[in-house]
């Protein structure tokens, strides 16, 4: 009897351990599937976050020069996000009621005064368009490359998407949305164009990591305008060519221009700033956006 009893106890323990092992295996499979789905959906932002671990990439970003932006129009706004939290942005609202919105995406420094300045410049150029510079760092701003590196790596793509969807909800279901961004924000400008779906009318990328997933690119509702740096050691001309091929495979139109310049050539706080190329790309971007928003007048900027 004791032998039979012992065998029963052993079998029960074995069954329990087997079930636990099976459960943990299934959990592992589910987590792997989730990770795979996550990687596929956010490949470009994840790739940029990986770049932030490269010492050469980090050292190539000099700290921004001091600048304080003062505005009579712009103000910080908040809006609910689908994850139950609150999103932030710097808004410049059209004096005349408008359903046209430009979402501006920060460089890896965060929503600093330089980005507010850029947002206001496009606001002045476009006229009857609401401009919102989204804060993907939830209030944090970096002043050194080391701080920026940590902030980039801390960004959870799901949270960034929630902020974008929150801003889309703030703009309203009838809003026409275009996007523009630089560096880290260039990548998220394209992601936002995918996320906002049929409300997207245009997207501008300044030297940001492009999306490589053709199936994801098929979700775009607009064409894309991209400006890149020929001397960029990470988002190289080869990366741009691959992006062009992927967009073609997705049945989407993309216009790219590669300049004989370094990464972040359009950033006035960067020692590698190129005034001529910055002026030209700004003019081209402004005209592109005016066209996509179906605004009559074209913006003309003389290159200095």
Kinemage of the C-alpha trace (Angstrom):
@kinemage 1
@onewidth
@group {chain A} dominant
@subgroup {mainchain}
@vectorlist {calphas} color= white
{ca unk a 1} P 0.000 0.000 0.000
{ca unk a 2} L 2.829 2.399 0.866
{ca unk a 3} L 4.479 1.666 -2.480
{ca unk a 4} L 1.275 2.405 -4.380
{ca unk a 5} L 0.707 5.532 -2.313
{ca unk a 6} L 4.256 6.722 -2.978
{ca unk a 7} L 3.813 6.146 -6.702
{ca unk a 8} L 0.603 8.188 -6.685
{ca unk a 9} L 2.337 11.053 -4.928
{ca unk a 10} L 5.223 10.858 -7.398
{ca unk a 11} L 2.846 10.888 -10.355
{ca unk a 12} L 0.990 13.915 -8.999
{ca unk a 13} L 4.257 15.809 -8.507
{ca unk a 14} L 5.460 14.834 -11.971
{ca unk a 15} L 2.150 15.920 -13.524
{ca unk a 16} L 2.263 19.262 -11.706
{ca unk a 17} L 5.840 19.911 -12.776
{ca unk a 18} L 5.057 18.896 -16.344
{ca unk a 19} L 2.061 21.263 -16.464
{ca unk a 20} L 4.134 24.091 -14.992
{ca unk a 21} L 6.901 23.460 -17.509
{ca unk a 22} L 4.393 23.383 -20.361
{ca unk a 23} L 2.800 26.604 -19.125
{ca unk a 24} L 6.168 28.381 -18.902
{ca unk a 25} L 7.041 27.167 -22.398
{ca unk a 26} L 3.788 28.545 -23.771
{ca unk a 27} L 4.408 31.838 -21.997
{ca unk a 28} L 7.864 31.933 -23.542
{ca unk a 29} L 6.419 31.328 -27.005
{ca unk a 30} L 3.826 34.057 -26.465
{ca unk a 31} L 6.492 36.478 -25.272
{ca unk a 32} L 8.667 35.646 -28.266
{ca unk a 33} L 5.719 36.179 -30.615
{ca unk a 34} L 4.947 39.492 -28.925
{ca unk a 35} L 8.578 40.548 -29.202
{ca unk a 36} L 8.635 39.554 -32.862
{ca unk a 37} L 5.457 41.558 -33.501
{ca unk a 38} L 6.937 44.494 -31.557
{ca unk a 39} L 10.155 44.358 -33.581
{ca unk a 40} L 8.308 44.201 -36.880
{ca unk a 41} L 6.068 47.149 -36.014
{ca unk a 42} L 8.803 49.382 -34.600
{ca unk a 43} L 11.893 48.240 -36.504
{ca unk a 44} L 13.021 51.736 -37.502
{ca unk a 45} L 12.728 53.400 -34.042
{ca unk a 46} L 14.382 50.359 -32.446
{ca unk a 47} L 17.204 50.556 -35.003
{ca unk a 48} L 17.699 54.238 -34.158
{ca unk a 49} L 17.792 53.425 -30.441
{ca unk a 50} L 20.541 50.908 -31.212
{ca unk a 51} L 22.494 53.655 -33.002
{ca unk a 52} L 22.393 55.651 -29.772
{ca unk a 53} L 24.689 53.009 -28.253
{ca unk a 54} L 27.361 53.690 -30.867
{ca unk a 55} L 30.038 55.951 -29.371
{ca unk a 56} L 30.844 57.454 -32.777
{ca unk a 57} L 27.180 58.299 -33.330
{ca unk a 58} L 26.891 59.837 -29.866
{ca unk a 59} L 30.110 61.838 -30.182
{ca unk a 60} L 28.921 63.137 -33.556
{ca unk a 61} L 26.186 65.151 -31.825
{ca unk a 62} L 27.589 68.247 -30.175
{ca unk a 63} L 25.530 69.755 -27.351
{ca unk a 64} L 23.023 72.375 -28.567
{ca unk a 65} L 24.108 75.986 -28.329
{ca unk a 66} L 22.150 78.062 -25.772
{ca unk a 67} L 18.870 79.378 -27.116
{ca unk a 68} L 15.610 80.549 -25.524
{ca unk a 69} L 12.500 80.691 -27.684
{ca unk a 70} L 9.927 83.354 -26.889
{ca unk a 71} L 6.545 83.196 -28.601
{ca unk a 72} L 3.326 85.182 -28.513
{ca unk a 73} L 1.416 82.296 -30.100
{ca unk a 74} L 2.867 78.964 -28.996
{ca unk a 75} L 1.872 77.240 -25.768
{ca unk a 76} L 2.185 73.858 -24.110
{ca unk a 77} L -0.954 71.725 -24.316
{ca unk a 78} L -1.941 68.368 -22.872
{ca unk a 79} L -4.279 65.696 -24.183
{ca unk a 80} L -5.421 62.221 -23.116
{ca unk a 81} L -3.634 59.225 -24.632
{ca unk a 82} L -5.056 55.720 -25.282
{ca unk a 83} L -2.817 54.186 -22.601
{ca unk a 84} L -4.657 56.108 -19.891
{ca unk a 85} L -1.950 58.738 -19.477
{ca unk a 86} L -1.511 62.324 -20.676
{ca unk a 87} L 0.453 63.560 -23.678
{ca unk a 88} L 2.172 66.930 -24.118
{ca unk a 89} L 2.870 69.140 -27.082
{ca unk a 90} L 3.789 72.651 -28.114
{ca unk a 91} L 0.870 74.049 -30.111
{ca unk a 92} L 0.614 76.997 -32.464
{ca unk a 93} L -3.035 77.397 -33.341
{ca unk a 94} L -4.247 79.006 -36.547
{ca unk a 95} L -6.097 82.299 -36.015
{ca unk a 96} L -8.683 81.050 -38.484
{ca unk a 97} L -10.388 77.752 -37.671
{ca unk a 98} L -8.645 74.975 -39.568
{ca unk a 99} L -8.735 71.178 -39.732
{ca unk a 100} L -5.167 71.070 -41.082
{ca unk a 101} L -2.490 69.901 -38.619
{ca unk a 102} L 1.261 69.568 -38.871
{ca unk a 103} L 2.823 67.214 -36.322
{ca unk a 104} L 6.450 68.173 -35.630
{ca unk a 105} L 8.853 65.592 -34.201
{ca unk a 106} L 11.849 66.444 -32.052
{ca unk a 107} L 15.490 65.577 -32.568
{ca unk a 108} L 16.992 63.237 -29.988
{ca unk a 109} L 17.478 66.195 -27.622
{ca unk a 110} L 13.748 66.373 -26.902
{ca unk a 111} L 11.173 69.133 -27.265
{ca unk a 112} L 13.646 71.955 -26.687
{ca unk a 113} L 13.459 75.592 -27.757
{ca unk a 114} L 15.099 74.877 -31.112
{ca unk a 115} L 12.234 72.549 -32.040
{ca unk a 116} L 9.723 75.139 -30.841
{ca unk a 117} L 11.452 77.642 -33.105
{ca unk a 118} L 11.246 75.275 -36.099
{ca unk a 119} L 7.589 74.585 -35.361
{ca unk a 120} L 6.830 78.308 -35.280
{ca unk a 121} L 8.730 78.935 -38.491
{ca unk a 122} L 6.646 76.357 -40.356
{ca unk a 123} L 3.541 77.781 -38.682
{ca unk a 124} L 4.378 81.198 -40.128
{ca unk a 125} L 5.231 79.729 -43.536
{ca unk a 126} L 2.069 77.669 -43.933
{ca unk a 127} L -0.542 80.116 -42.707
{ca unk a 128} L -3.863 78.475 -41.889
{ca unk a 129} L -2.388 75.301 -40.406
{ca unk a 130} L -2.293 74.246 -36.761
{ca unk a 131} L 1.160 73.061 -35.685
{ca unk a 132} L 1.849 70.727 -32.767
{ca unk a 133} L 5.378 69.720 -31.764
{ca unk a 134} L 4.844 66.430 -29.931
{ca unk a 135} L 6.810 65.630 -26.790
{ca unk a 136} L 7.895 61.986 -27.086
{ca unk a 137} L 10.024 62.274 -23.926
{ca unk a 138} L 7.120 63.267 -21.662
{ca unk a 139} L 8.715 66.492 -20.453
{ca unk a 140} L 12.380 65.467 -20.396
{ca unk a 141} L 14.984 67.428 -22.403
{ca unk a 142} L 18.650 66.562 -22.903
{ca unk a 143} L 21.477 69.095 -22.994
{ca unk a 144} L 24.344 66.613 -23.530
{ca unk a 145} L 24.811 63.672 -25.904
{ca unk a 146} L 25.015 61.296 -22.952
{ca unk a 147} L 21.633 62.474 -21.662
{ca unk a 148} L 20.107 62.244 -25.142
{ca unk a 149} L 21.435 58.709 -25.542
{ca unk a 150} L 19.685 57.625 -22.334
{ca unk a 151} L 16.416 59.325 -23.287
{ca unk a 152} L 16.361 57.724 -26.739
{ca unk a 153} L 16.957 54.285 -25.293
{ca unk a 154} L 14.263 54.843 -22.652
{ca unk a 155} L 11.542 55.574 -25.225
{ca unk a 156} L 8.963 52.808 -25.363
{ca unk a 157} L 7.544 52.643 -28.902
{ca unk a 158} L 4.095 51.817 -27.530
{ca unk a 159} L 4.145 55.008 -25.466
{ca unk a 160} L 5.284 57.084 -28.453
{ca unk a 161} L 2.458 55.628 -30.534
{ca unk a 162} L -0.013 56.406 -27.741
{ca unk a 163} L 1.160 60.048 -27.752
{ca unk a 164} L 0.697 60.231 -31.521
{ca unk a 165} L -2.770 58.697 -31.323
{ca unk a 166} L -3.628 61.082 -28.495
{ca unk a 167} L -2.611 64.043 -30.657
{ca unk a 168} L -4.638 62.600 -33.521
{ca unk a 169} L -7.664 62.431 -31.241
{ca unk a 170} L -7.004 66.010 -30.139
{ca unk a 171} L -6.937 67.127 -33.785
{ca unk a 172} L -10.206 65.333 -34.496
{ca unk a 173} L -11.522 62.752 -36.931
{ca unk a 174} L -11.832 65.282 -39.755
{ca unk a 175} L -8.279 66.584 -39.421
{ca unk a 176} L -5.793 66.409 -42.276
{ca unk a 177} L -2.420 65.537 -40.775
{ca unk a 178} L 1.091 65.963 -42.165
{ca unk a 179} L 4.300 65.185 -40.301
{ca unk a 180} L 7.876 66.466 -40.195
{ca unk a 181} L 10.868 65.528 -38.051
{ca unk a 182} L 14.642 65.490 -37.741
{ca unk a 183} L 17.026 62.676 -36.766
{ca unk a 184} L 15.148 60.651 -34.088
{ca unk a 185} L 12.087 62.678 -35.073
{ca unk a 186} L 12.625 61.922 -38.752
{ca unk a 187} L 12.062 58.255 -38.013
{ca unk a 188} L 8.967 59.041 -35.956
{ca unk a 189} L 7.645 61.408 -38.622
{ca unk a 190} L 7.340 58.405 -40.945
{ca unk a 191} L 5.955 56.173 -38.190
{ca unk a 192} L 3.337 58.810 -37.375
{ca unk a 193} L 2.307 58.967 -41.028
{ca unk a 194} L 1.671 55.224 -40.843
{ca unk a 195} L -0.089 55.398 -37.475
{ca unk a 196} L -2.501 58.213 -38.396
{ca unk a 197} L -3.685 56.209 -41.395
{ca unk a 198} L -6.170 57.745 -43.800
{ca unk a 199} L -5.913 61.149 -42.145
{ca unk a 200} L -2.288 61.460 -43.326
{ca unk a 201} L -1.702 63.799 -46.271
{ca unk a 202} L 2.104 64.034 -46.255
{ca unk a 203} L 5.327 63.226 -44.428
{ca unk a 204} L 8.786 64.833 -44.367
{ca unk a 205} L 11.899 63.074 -43.045
{ca unk a 206} L 15.172 64.794 -42.228
{ca unk a 207} L 17.967 62.161 -41.945
{ca unk a 208} L 15.837 59.760 -39.910
{ca unk a 209} L 16.013 55.950 -39.967
{ca unk a 210} L 13.454 54.805 -42.580
{ca unk a 211} L 10.956 51.998 -42.114
{ca unk a 212} L 12.164 48.798 -43.834
{ca unk a 213} L 9.063 46.643 -43.473
{ca unk a 214} L 7.344 46.735 -46.877
{ca unk a 215} L 4.027 45.541 -45.438
{ca unk a 216} L 4.097 48.382 -42.949
{ca unk a 217} L 4.955 50.897 -45.679
{ca unk a 218} L 1.874 49.724 -47.583
{ca unk a 219} L -0.169 51.287 -44.767
{ca unk a 220} L 0.922 54.801 -45.804
{ca unk a 221} L -1.826 57.044 -47.156
{ca unk a 222} L 0.578 59.590 -48.663
{ca unk a 223} L 3.879 60.016 -50.411
{ca unk a 224} L 7.070 60.879 -48.495
{ca unk a 225} L 9.727 63.570 -48.908
{ca unk a 226} L 13.129 62.697 -47.456
{ca unk a 227} L 16.322 64.705 -46.975
{ca unk a 228} L 19.510 62.829 -46.147
{ca unk a 229} L 23.213 63.486 -45.614
{ca unk a 230} L 25.758 61.916 -47.949
{ca unk a 231} L 28.413 61.953 -45.199
{ca unk a 232} L 26.122 60.295 -42.648
{ca unk a 233} L 27.965 57.222 -41.367
{ca unk a 234} L 24.825 55.475 -40.126
{ca unk a 235} L 21.844 56.486 -42.259
{ca unk a 236} L 23.968 56.159 -45.357
{ca unk a 237} L 23.106 56.627 -49.054
{ca unk a 238} L 22.826 52.815 -49.199
{ca unk a 239} L 20.130 52.945 -46.522
{ca unk a 240} L 18.327 55.589 -48.590
{ca unk a 241} L 18.484 53.418 -51.731
{ca unk a 242} L 17.018 50.505 -49.790
{ca unk a 243} L 14.224 52.783 -48.557
{ca unk a 244} L 13.458 53.845 -52.123
{ca unk a 245} L 13.314 50.196 -53.216
{ca unk a 246} L 11.050 49.271 -50.309
{ca unk a 247} L 8.684 52.163 -51.032
{ca unk a 248} L 8.508 51.086 -54.672
{ca unk a 249} L 7.748 47.522 -53.594
{ca unk a 250} L 5.001 48.895 -51.339
{ca unk a 251} L 3.503 50.842 -54.252
{ca unk a 252} L 4.215 54.188 -52.571
{ca unk a 253} L 5.915 57.308 -53.886
{ca unk a 254} L 9.003 58.787 -52.245
{ca unk a 255} L 11.182 61.729 -53.228
{ca unk a 256} L 14.648 61.827 -51.701
{ca unk a 257} L 17.537 64.279 -51.850
{ca unk a 258} L 21.011 63.468 -50.572
{ca unk a 259} L 23.219 66.436 -49.683
{ca unk a 260} L 26.992 66.572 -49.483
{ca unk a 261} L 26.805 67.228 -45.781
{ca unk a 262} L 26.993 65.617 -42.356
{ca unk a 263} L 24.144 64.300 -40.237
{ca unk a 264} L 22.017 67.084 -38.678
{ca unk a 265} L 23.091 69.610 -41.320
{ca unk a 266} L 19.795 71.491 -40.915
{ca unk a 267} L 20.212 72.010 -37.169
{ca unk a 268} L 21.494 75.564 -36.417
{ca unk a 269} L 22.822 74.425 -33.029
{ca unk a 270} L 25.053 71.799 -34.666
{ca unk a 271} L 28.693 72.655 -35.566
{ca unk a 272} L 28.078 70.778 -38.856
{ca unk a 273} L 25.185 73.102 -39.693
{ca unk a 274} L 25.026 73.967 -43.387
{ca unk a 275} L 23.048 77.228 -43.850
{ca unk a 276} L 22.584 76.848 -47.614
{ca unk a 277} L 21.310 73.274 -47.466
{ca unk a 278} L 19.176 74.082 -44.410
{ca unk a 279} L 17.512 76.969 -46.266
{ca unk a 280} L 16.947 74.881 -49.387
{ca unk a 281} L 15.435 71.915 -47.545
{ca unk a 282} L 13.218 74.217 -45.507
{ca unk a 283} L 11.879 75.837 -48.683
{ca unk a 284} L 11.283 72.457 -50.332
{ca unk a 285} L 9.606 71.064 -47.217
{ca unk a 286} L 7.370 74.133 -46.821
{ca unk a 287} L 6.268 73.969 -50.468
{ca unk a 288} L 5.657 70.228 -50.196
{ca unk a 289} L 3.486 70.746 -47.130
{ca unk a 290} L 1.574 73.635 -48.719
{ca unk a 291} L 0.855 71.408 -51.697
{ca unk a 292} L -0.293 68.460 -49.575
{ca unk a 293} L -2.532 70.737 -47.513
{ca unk a 294} L -3.845 72.199 -50.786
{ca unk a 295} L -2.807 75.731 -49.876
{ca unk a 296} L -2.704 78.117 -52.810
{ca unk a 297} L 0.419 80.197 -52.301
{ca unk a 298} L 3.884 78.663 -52.430
{ca unk a 299} L 6.491 79.657 -49.882
{ca unk a 300} L 9.581 81.231 -51.425
{ca unk a 301} L 12.814 81.387 -49.478
{ca unk a 302} L 15.976 82.927 -50.876
{ca unk a 303} L 19.075 80.911 -50.146
{ca unk a 304} L 21.673 83.005 -48.385
